[in-house]
Amino acid sequence: MDNIFFTFIKPILAYIDKGDFFRKPFGWLYLIIAVLNLLFPIAVLIGVIDNNFFKFANAQAITVFFLIWLMIVFVSWLSFQLWWQRREKVVATSEEGAEFVATPVFSHLIQTFGEWLGMWIGIVGFWFALVATIILGSDAGMLARQLGIPFLEAGVLFIIVMPIYGFLVVVFFRFLAEVFRALTSLANTAKKQLSYFEPPK
């Protein structure tokens, strides 16, 4: 069965097996996410305008929003750099011909997502709690609901815990990623050791 009718899929299977099938699309995904992070502040501003926030909010609330929005712009730029830089590394997560190619790519995605999420929680969460507490006090919760981010809270407690939450998120996702990588490493090591005991052909 060596005729082309039965073997024309071989080049496709070879492409999948050598890992490019997994690495390159993830590189494109990272690029898309990086660009979306640049567009996110614009989307936030458009959404707030569409909700007529500036028509009904007082001067204090508008001031808080712009201070938070500037931080969103800053963190969006950091996020763009994060995904852009990681894009180059995800393509090199495994060598051509490696036994395990999908697991390293997936673990890299988990790690990068955790770094991204932790940065947003730790920096933006802290900044919102700090600015809203200083300027709005007890009215900060109402502003969060108006902006569509009710999960953000103000108060001294959240000023302290939001950076901690962000750090723990980074650590947790890094742990998950390292577990996946450790399992891959153990599997590769076990395969090499077993190959030593195989009789020569």
Salt bridges, closest charged atoms under 4 A:
ASP20 OD2 - LYS18 NZ 3.61
ASP20 OD1 - ARG23 NH2 2.96
GLU99 OE1 - LYS191 NZ 2.64
GLU115 OE2 - ARG86 NH2 3.04
GLU178 OE2 - ARG174 NE 3.13
